[in-house]
Amino acid sequence: MSADKPEVTTVTSKGQVTIPSRLREEFGLEQGTKLMVVPTDYGLVLKKIELPSVEEFQDRVAERAEDTDLSPDELNQLVHEARATDP
């Protein structure tokens, strides 16, 4: 773990930072990797977001579809409502 070897980076005028290559390699950060920025009492924490593959997501939806009585139209309506309330 890299907690014992801190690295220094700079915030650009656009609010961007470069994560040092050693840490990108260690944590498997590639172009397009999503990170969550969490404010804490001690500063900011970056957390890699592990998204399922399309196949894993489809499998999860199929498993849950067996346990629910929603029609496709009702499901679409719920998705649209959730997106409308997302900040």
Secondary structure, DSSP 8 states (H G I E B T S, - for coil): --TTS-------TTS-----HHHHHHHT--TT--EEEEEETTEEEEEE-----HHHHHHHHHHHHTT----HHHHHHHHHHHHHH--
